């Protein structure tokens, strides 16, 4: 299984729509439209084209050349400008196979190389054990827990804050 990340192109709207429509939204923000259409994908790809490489990186996650997910690192602003937030998701059939663990490793390497950042932050709901473990396998450290910081489907959840600094090695 060959896991790669690559920049999105204008020809990826159908693949992005397919993956975004299929993904489990349980642990995602509410920014992802539901249902997700090719029109939503086209809007997103326009945003990507305007920001990629400037203050953010947006990548398609591919397995053997097929798009199975998305990953991004978006730089913050003002006094937080040397920090960036990572976000990601996969189509359900790609989960549990180490795909995102590899994609996060690749994305962190690229982000530290191309963006003027010193750290990458990940915000993960406490009960999202799979995401927490993949971050830890990539050298992210749990830095704190914000209690009842997230509302999803009408319920409050704790939010774990993970961080990885430039130059820190990957664990495991």
Secondary structure, 3 states (H helix, E strand, C coil): CCEEEEECCHHHHHHHHHHHHHCCCCCCCCCCCCCCCHHHHHHHHHHHHHHECCCEEEEEEEECCEEEEEEEEEECCHHHCCEEEEEEEECHHHCCCCHHHHHHHHHHHHHHHHCCCCEEEEEEECCCHHHHHHHHHCCCEEEEEEEEEEEECCEEEEEEEEEEECCCCCCC
